[in-house]
Amino acid sequence: MLEIENLSRQYGSRTVLRQLSMRLQPGEYVAIVGASGVGKSTLLNLIAGLDRPDSGRLALDGIDYSAMDDDALTQLRREKMGFVFQAFHVLPHLTVGQNVALPLWLQGMDSAQAAVPAQKLLEAVGLGERSASWPRELSGGEMQRVAIARALVHGPKLLLADEPTGNLDPDNGARVLRLLASRVREAGAIGILVTHSLEAAATADRILHLTDQGLLA
């Protein structure tokens, strides 16, 4: 379960989020939509532990991580979270297959073992033939699909996706949205999709609108 209680974040004199609360159960996949600048990416970064709330509580699987130190947060992210952000963060010095396998390496799996699930995910996003390629050889849309495969490879309990289809053509975008939804539901994970696309949002179980008044169904 993901629990968010009275979460607030302010930058200088500007309040981006004010006492926002939400609770999501395993297997639940939600989309968050809203106007630009309303705080969607800020919310995602707070849930991911990449930014700190000014007040409020965050807990995943009963673990309160609101005030964890950086080392503990890093470990929690490695074990329980997967991310697809607008900036791909694909590492240029690793091959495509190595980029996807990276979360498994960080959990102690050896290269040969990690290569098997990494290849399966690459095939699922339509890049099965590109495992040995370097990121510089890929298009922006292909790098986005690498980032999505990497986010899913270790079976995260919490999947966070910020505009995951923004760089994809319609066919690959639809494929990725189906993959994200199916993985969340099959694994009993929690999925949060932030998007401007109502078509993408429609693939989630429910849609929440982030406004200045909070999250509205």
GUGUTOR-51548 format. One record per residue: chain; x, y, z of N, C-alpha, C in turn; residue in three letters; residue number from 1. Coordinates in pm, whole numbers. Layout:
# GUGUTOR-51548
ATOM  chaine     n_u     n_v     n_w    ca_u    ca_v    ca_w     c_u     c_v     c_w  residu  num
ATOM       A       X       Y       Z       X       Y       Z       X       Y       Z     ALA  NUM
...
//
This chain:
# GUGUTOR-51548
ATOM  chaine     n_u     n_v     n_w    ca_u    ca_v    ca_w     c_u     c_v     c_w  residu  num
ATOM       A      84    -119       0       0       0       0      88     125       0     MET    1
ATOM       A      46     226     -75     111     356     -73      21     453       1     LEU    2
ATOM       A      74     513     106      -2     609     185      63     747     176     GLU    3
ATOM       A     -16     845     139      28     985     133     -67    1064     223     ILE    4
ATOM       A     -12    1129     322     -96    1201     418     -48    1345     433     GLU    5
ATOM       A    -137    1438     401    -116    1581     425      18    1630     369     ASN    6
ATOM       A      48    1590     247     175    1623     184     174    1768     134     LEU    7
ATOM       A     276    1844     172     288    1983     129     429    2011      80     SER    8
ATOM       A     438    2095     -24     569    2135     -76     562    2279    -124     ARG    9
ATOM       A     657    2358     -79     663    2499    -113     801    2533    -165     GLN   10
ATOM       A     808    2614    -270     934    2663    -322     935    2815    -307     TYR   11
ATOM       A    1014    2864    -212    1012    3007    -182     874    3047    -131     GLY   12
ATOM       A     814    3144    -195     681    3190    -151     569    3117    -223     SER   13
ATOM       A     604    3025    -315     503    2957    -395     472    2818    -339     ARG   14
ATOM       A     349    2796    -302     305    2666    -255     259    2584    -374     THR   15
ATOM       A     327    2470    -398     294    2385    -513     191    2281    -473     VAL   16
ATOM       A     211    2217    -359     117    2117    -309      81    2153    -164     LEU   17
ATOM       A     -47    2140    -132     -91    2176       2    -174    2063      62     ARG   18
ATOM       A    -121    1997     163    -190    1895     242    -266    1795     154     GLN   19
ATOM       A    -191    1737      62    -248    1640     -30    -244    1500      33     LEU   20
ATOM       A    -353    1427      19    -360    1291      74    -413    1194     -32     SER   21
ATOM       A    -361    1071     -28    -403     968    -123    -359     833     -68     MET   22
ATOM       A    -437     730     -95    -401     595     -54    -429     500    -171     ARG   23
ATOM       A    -326     423    -210    -339     330    -321    -308     189    -276     LEU   24
ATOM       A    -386      94    -326    -371     -46    -290    -288    -121    -395     GLN   25
ATOM       A    -225    -233    -359    -154    -315    -457    -246    -355    -572     PRO   26
ATOM       A    -193    -348    -694    -270    -379    -813    -345    -262    -871     GLY   27
ATOM       A    -338    -148    -802    -412     -30    -848    -324      57    -938     GLU   28
ATOM       A    -380     100   -1048    -308     179   -1147    -387     307   -1172     TYR   29
ATOM       A    -331     421   -1135    -403     547   -1148    -327     643   -1239     VAL   30
ATOM       A    -401     727   -1306    -343     834   -1387    -372     967   -1318     ALA   31
ATOM       A    -272    1054   -1319    -289    1188   -1264    -274    1288   -1378     ILE   32
ATOM       A    -377    1368   -1399    -375    1468   -1503    -394    1605   -1438     VAL   33
ATOM       A    -363    1709   -1514    -379    1844   -1461    -305    1944   -1548     GLY   34
ATOM       A    -333    2070   -1525    -271    2176   -1604    -121    2182   -1579     ALA   35
ATOM       A     -47    2236   -1674      97    2255   -1657     123    2346   -1537     SER   36
ATOM       A     222    2309   -1457     260    2390   -1343     181    2366   -1217     GLY   37
ATOM       A      85    2272   -1221       2    2250   -1104      73    2162   -1000     VAL   38
ATOM       A     182    2093   -1040     258    2017    -942     262    1868    -965     GLY   39
ATOM       A     228    1822   -1086     225    1677   -1112     363    1615   -1097     LYS   40
ATOM       A     462    1674   -1161     598    1619   -1152     655    1635   -1012     SER   41
ATOM       A     622    1744    -945     664    1762    -806     610    1650    -719     THR   42
ATOM       A     483    1617    -736     422    1508    -660     494    1377    -687     LEU   43
ATOM       A     523    1350    -813     591    1226    -847     730    1220    -783     LEU   44
ATOM       A     801    1332    -786     935    1336    -726     930    1317    -575     ASN   45
ATOM       A     827    1368    -511     811    1349    -367     781    1202    -335     LEU   46
ATOM       A     693    1142    -413     660    1001    -391     784     914    -412     ILE   47
ATOM       A     868     952    -508     989     876    -537    1100     899    -436     ALA   48
ATOM       A    1082     995    -347    1188    1026    -252    1302    1104    -314     GLY   49
ATOM       A    1279    1163    -432    1382    1243    -498    1374    1389    -454     LEU   50
ATOM       A    1265    1426    -391    1247    1558    -331    1187    1536    -193     ASP   51
ATOM       A    1202    1632    -106    1155    1619      32    1032    1707      55     ARG   52
ATOM       A     930    1652     119     814    1737     151     846    1833     266     PRO   53
ATOM       A     777    1946     267     791    2037     380     715    1983     500     ASP   54
ATOM       A     609    1911     473     534    1845     580     454    1731     520     SER   55
ATOM       A     408    1640     606     331    1527     559     406    1396     572     GLY   56
ATOM       A     337    1289     535     391    1154     554     376    1073     427     ARG   57
ATOM       A     480     992     397     480     898     285     519     761     338     LEU   58
ATOM       A     442     658     301     474     523     345     443     424     233     ALA   59
ATOM       A     533     328     213     517     222     113     532      88     182     LEU   60
ATOM       A     432       3     167     432    -127     234     455    -112     384     ASP   61
ATOM       A     396      -8     442     406      14     585     536      79     630     GLY   62
ATOM       A     626     108     536     754     170     569     743     321     548     ILE   63
ATOM       A     753     397     656     748     543     647     884     592     599     ASP   64
ATOM       A     885     655     482    1013     701     428    1020     854     417     TYR   65
ATOM       A     930     922     487     923    1067     481    1052    1133     526     SER   66
ATOM       A    1115    1075     628    1234    1139     686    1357    1049     678     ALA   67
ATOM       A    1355     951     589    1471     862     573    1593     942     527     MET   68
ATOM       A    1712     895     565    1832     958     511    1854     912     367     ASP   69
ATOM       A    1949     974     299    1969     948     156    2006     802     128     ASP   70
ATOM       A    2088     742     213    2129     603     190    2010     509     200     ASP   71
ATOM       A    1926     529     301    1809     444     318    1709     463     204     ALA   72
ATOM       A    1694     587     158    1605     613      46    1655     546     -82     LEU   73
ATOM       A    1786     552    -103    1844     487    -221    1816     338    -220     THR   74
ATOM       A    1831     276    -104    1805     133     -93    1658     101    -117     GLN   75
ATOM       A    1569     184     -63    1425     163     -83    1390     174    -231     LEU   76
ATOM       A    1446     273    -299    1418     288    -442    1469     169    -521     ARG   77
ATOM       A    1588     121    -490    1644       6    -562    1557    -117    -548     ARG   78
ATOM       A    1503    -137    -429    1431    -260    -401    1284    -255    -442     GLU   79
ATOM       A    1221    -137    -431    1075    -134    -441    1018     -42    -547     LYS   80
ATOM       A    1100      41    -611    1045     140    -703    1103     127    -843     MET   81
ATOM       A    1022     166    -941    1068     178   -1078    1023     313   -1132     GLY   82
ATOM       A    1107     376   -1215    1080     512   -1261    1089     522   -1412     PHE   83
ATOM       A     996     597   -1469    1008     639   -1608     983     789   -1607     VAL   84
ATOM       A    1089     867   -1621    1076    1011   -1619    1098    1070   -1758     PHE   85
ATOM       A    1061    1196   -1775    1069    1260   -1906    1213    1264   -1957     GLN   86
ATOM       A    1308    1289   -1868    1450    1277   -1904    1485    1129   -1890     ALA   87
ATOM       A    1534    1069   -1997    1546     923   -1999    1643     868   -1895     PHE   88
ATOM       A    1753     941   -1869    1858     894   -1778    1915     759   -1822     HIS   89
ATOM       A    1921     739   -1953    1989     622   -2008    2139     650   -2004     VAL   90
ATOM       A    2217     558   -1947    2360     582   -1926    2438     557   -2055     LEU   91
ATOM       A    2512     658   -2103    2577     646   -2235    2691     546   -2241     PRO   92
ATOM       A    2751     513   -2125    2866     422   -2124    2825     276   -2109     HIS   93
ATOM       A    2695     249   -2103    2645     112   -2097    2566      82   -2223     LEU   94
ATOM       A    2570     -43   -2269    2487     -82   -2383    2340     -78   -2342     THR   95
ATOM       A    2254     -93   -2440    2110     -95   -2414    2076    -207   -2316     VAL   96
ATOM       A    2128    -328   -2341    2100    -440   -2252    2153    -416   -2111     GLY   97
ATOM       A    2269    -356   -2101    2327    -327   -1970    2246    -222   -1896     GLN   98
ATOM       A    2197    -122   -1967    2112     -22   -1904    1988     -85   -1843     ASN   99
ATOM       A    1926    -177   -1916    1805    -242   -1866    1837    -334   -1748     VAL  100
ATOM       A    1953    -399   -1752    1992    -493   -1646    2038    -422   -1518     ALA  101
ATOM       A    2066    -292   -1527    2128    -221   -1415    2055    -238   -1281     LEU  102
ATOM       A    1922    -226   -1274    1856    -245   -1144    1882    -383   -1083     PRO  103
ATOM       A    1897    -484   -1168    1923    -619   -1118    2067    -630   -1068     LEU  104
ATOM       A    2161    -565   -1136    2299    -563   -1088    2305    -499    -950     TRP  105
ATOM       A    2231    -391    -932    2234    -318    -805    2176    -401    -690     LEU  106
ATOM       A    2097    -502    -726    2043    -592    -625    2131    -715    -605     GLN  107
ATOM       A    2246    -720    -675    2341    -828    -654    2335    -942    -754     GLY  108
ATOM       A    2249    -931    -857    2242   -1036    -957    2360   -1026   -1052     MET  109
ATOM       A    2416   -1140   -1092    2531   -1133   -1181    2486   -1104   -1324     ASP  110
ATOM       A    2582   -1068   -1407    2551   -1020   -1542    2478   -1122   -1626     SER  111
ATOM       A    2520   -1248   -1619    2458   -1351   -1700    2312   -1373   -1661     ALA  112
ATOM       A    2285   -1376   -1531    2147   -1392   -1485    2062   -1272   -1525     GLN  113
ATOM       A    2116   -1153   -1505    2040   -1031   -1531    2008   -1014   -1679     ALA  114
ATOM       A    2091   -1068   -1765    2071   -1052   -1908    1942   -1117   -1957     ALA  115
ATOM       A    1896   -1221   -1889    1777   -1294   -1934    1651   -1209   -1919     VAL  116
ATOM       A    1617   -1161   -1798    1498   -1076   -1787    1513    -943   -1862     PRO  117
ATOM       A    1637    -891   -1871    1658    -767   -1946    1621    -786   -2093     ALA  118
ATOM       A    1661    -899   -2151    1630    -927   -2291    1479    -943   -2311     GLN  119
ATOM       A    1412   -1006   -2215    1266   -1024   -2226    1194    -890   -2227     LYS  120
ATOM       A    1239    -799   -2143    1176    -667   -2140    1205    -589   -2266     LEU  121
ATOM       A    1326    -601   -2319    1358    -534   -2444    1268    -586   -2557     LEU  122
ATOM       A    1245    -715   -2559    1155    -771   -2659    1013    -719   -2640     GLU  123
ATOM       A     972    -703   -2516     836    -655   -2487     814    -512   -2534     ALA  124
ATOM       A     921    -431   -2537     907    -292   -2584     951    -276   -2729     VAL  125
ATOM       A     977    -388   -2798    1010    -383   -2939    1154    -352   -2971     GLY  126
ATOM       A    1245    -380   -2876    1387    -352   -2897    1473    -476   -2875     LEU  127
ATOM       A    1415    -590   -2903    1487    -715   -2879    1616    -728   -2956     GLY  128
ATOM       A    1627    -659   -3068    1748    -669   -3151    1852    -563   -3117     GLU  129
ATOM       A    1824    -479   -3018    1913    -366   -2992    1991    -380   -2861     ARG  130
ATOM       A    1995    -498   -2804    2060    -516   -2674    2206    -472   -2673     SER  131
ATOM       A    2278    -497   -2783    2420    -464   -2788    2447    -323   -2840     ALA  132
ATOM       A    2341    -249   -2873    2358    -114   -2924    2396     -18   -2812     SER  133
ATOM       A    2452      96   -2850    2485     202   -2755    2375     308   -2760     TRP  134
ATOM       A    2348     374   -2649    2242     475   -2648    2256     580   -2758     PRO  135
ATOM       A    2380     616   -2794    2399     718   -2898    2345     673   -3034     ARG  136
ATOM       A    2321     544   -3048    2271     489   -3174    2118     486   -3179     GLU  137
ATOM       A    2054     528   -3072    1909     519   -3061    1842     654   -3084     LEU  138
ATOM       A    1717     650   -3127    1635     771   -3133    1583     803   -2994     SER  139
ATOM       A    1525     921   -2980    1466     957   -2851    1356     861   -2809     GLY  140
ATOM       A    1274     820   -2904    1167     725   -2871    1220     590   -2829     GLY  141
ATOM       A    1328     546   -2892    1389     418   -2853    1450     427   -2713     GLU  142
ATOM       A    1513     540   -2683    1570     556   -2548    1459     558   -2443     MET  143
ATOM       A    1346     615   -2477    1234     613   -2383    1189     471   -2356     GLN  144
ATOM       A    1189     387   -2459    1149     247   -2440    1253     170   -2358     ARG  145
ATOM       A    1380     205   -2373    1483     145   -2288    1458     183   -2142     VAL  146
ATOM       A    1426     309   -2118    1400     354   -1982    1280     281   -1921     ALA  147
ATOM       A    1179     254   -2004    1061     183   -1955    1095      38   -1922     ILE  148
ATOM       A    1173     -27   -2008    1215    -165   -1980    1296    -170   -1851     ALA  149
ATOM       A    1385     -75   -1832    1468     -71   -1710    1381     -51   -1586     ARG  150
ATOM       A    1277      30   -1597    1190      55   -1482    1113     -68   -1439     ALA  151
ATOM       A    1091    -161   -1532    1008    -278   -1504    1086    -404   -1471     LEU  152
ATOM       A    1216    -407   -1502    1290    -533   -1505    1299    -600   -1368     VAL  153
ATOM       A    1302    -523   -1260    1319    -582   -1126    1187    -603   -1052     HIS  154
ATOM       A    1075    -588   -1126     944    -613   -1065     914    -521    -949     GLY  155
ATOM       A     917    -389    -969     898    -295    -857     759    -302    -797     PRO  156
ATOM       A     750    -272    -668     622    -263    -599     549    -133    -631     LYS  157
ATOM       A     628     -32    -669     572      99    -703     634     145    -834     LEU  158
ATOM       A     549     167    -935     596     214   -1065     546     356   -1086     LEU  159
ATOM       A     639     447   -1115     608     587   -1135     646     625   -1278     LEU  160
ATOM       A     552     681   -1352     577     714   -1493     532     857   -1521     ALA  161
ATOM       A     627     940   -1565     600    1080   -1595     604    1099   -1746     ASP  162
ATOM       A     487    1113   -1808     475    1129   -1953     554    1021   -2028     GLU  163
ATOM       A     530     893   -2001     614     787   -2058     603     771   -2208     PRO  164
ATOM       A     497     826   -2269     480     810   -2414     504     940   -2489     THR  165
ATOM       A     560    1040   -2421     576    1171   -2482     665    1173   -2604     GLY  166
ATOM       A     760    1079   -2613     853    1075   -2727     825     958   -2822     ASN  167
ATOM       A     709     895   -2807     681     775   -2885     575     800   -2992     LEU  168
ATOM       A     586     727   -3102     482     733   -3204     359     658   -3152     ASP  169
ATOM       A     243     678   -3214     120     619   -3160     125     468   -3138     PRO  170
ATOM       A     185     393   -3232     188     247   -3218     272     205   -3099     ASP  171
ATOM       A     394     261   -3088     479     225   -2975     425     281   -2844     ASN  172
ATOM       A     361     395   -2850     299     450   -2730     191     358   -2676     GLY  173
ATOM       A     107     307   -2766       0     216   -2726      58      86   -2670     ALA  174
ATOM       A     166      37   -2731     230     -86   -2683     284     -66   -2541     ARG  175
ATOM       A     350      47   -2518     408      75   -2387     299      92   -2282     VAL  176
ATOM       A     191     159   -2316      82     178   -2219      19      44   -2181     LEU  177
ATOM       A       3     -45   -2279     -49    -179   -2247      46    -254   -2156     ARG  178
ATOM       A     176    -242   -2184     277    -312   -2103     277    -261   -1960     LEU  179
ATOM       A     275    -129   -1942     275     -71   -1808     153    -119   -1729     LEU  180
ATOM       A      36    -109   -1791     -86    -148   -1722     -86    -296   -1685     ALA  181
ATOM       A     -44    -381   -1779     -47    -525   -1751      52    -563   -1643     SER  182
ATOM       A     171    -503   -1645     273    -536   -1544     227    -497   -1404     ARG  183
ATOM       A     166    -379   -1393     117    -334   -1262      12    -433   -1209     VAL  184
ATOM       A     -81    -469   -1293    -191    -554   -1248    -146    -697   -1221     ARG  185
ATOM       A     -63    -751   -1309     -17    -889   -1291      71    -905   -1169     GLU  186
ATOM       A     155    -803   -1141     247    -812   -1029     186    -767    -897     ALA  187
ATOM       A      63    -717    -901       4    -663    -779      81    -543    -728     GLY  188
ATOM       A     137    -468    -822     212    -349    -786     119    -228    -780     ALA  189
ATOM       A     174    -113    -752     101      14    -756     160      96    -869     ILE  190
ATOM       A      76     150    -956     124     230   -1068      65     369   -1066     GLY  191
ATOM       A     150     468   -1089     105     606   -1099     157     663   -1231     ILE  192
ATOM       A      66     701   -1316      98     757   -1447      62     905   -1448     LEU  193
ATOM       A     159     991   -1471     134    1135   -1487     138    1165   -1636     VAL  194
ATOM       A      33    1227   -1687      26    1250   -1830     -64    1368   -1864     THR  195
ATOM       A     -37    1430   -1980    -128    1530   -2035    -229    1465   -2129     HIS  196
ATOM       A    -203    1339   -2166    -285    1271   -2266    -403    1200   -2201     SER  197
ATOM       A    -523    1240   -2236    -641    1173   -2183    -651    1031   -2238     LEU  198
ATOM       A    -599    1009   -2358    -598     875   -2417    -508     783   -2335     GLU  199
ATOM       A    -390     833   -2296    -301     754   -2211    -363     732   -2074     ALA  200
ATOM       A    -423     836   -2019    -484     825   -1886    -595     721   -1883     ALA  201
ATOM       A    -663     704   -1996    -776     610   -2002    -732     466   -1985     ALA  202
ATOM       A    -602     436   -1997    -554     299   -1977    -543     263   -1829     THR  203
ATOM       A    -552     363   -1741    -543     339   -1597    -679     296   -1542     ALA  204
ATOM       A    -679     247   -1419    -804     205   -1356    -892     324   -1321     ASP  205
ATOM       A    -828     435   -1285    -904     556   -1257    -815     678   -1282     ARG  206
ATOM       A    -880     791   -1302    -811     916   -1333    -834    1015   -1220     ILE  207
ATOM       A    -726    1075   -1173    -734    1179   -1071    -686    1310   -1132     LEU  208
ATOM       A    -755    1419   -1101    -719    1551   -1152    -653    1629   -1041     HIS  209
ATOM       A    -527    1668   -1065    -456    1750    -967    -487    1896    -995     LEU  210
ATOM       A    -540    1963    -895    -577    2104    -905    -519    2180    -787     THR  211
ATOM       A    -540    2309    -784    -497    2389    -669    -570    2348    -542     ASP  212
ATOM       A    -682    2280    -557    -758    2233    -441    -723    2090    -402     GLN  213
ATOM       A    -626    2030    -470    -585    1894    -437    -621    1796    -548     GLY  214
ATOM       A    -629    1668    -514    -663    1563    -610    -813    1541    -613     LEU  215
ATOM       A    -870    1551    -732   -1013    1533    -748   -1038    1416    -843     LEU  216
ATOM       A   -1134    1334    -809   -1168    1220    -894   -1242    1266   -1019     ALA  217
//
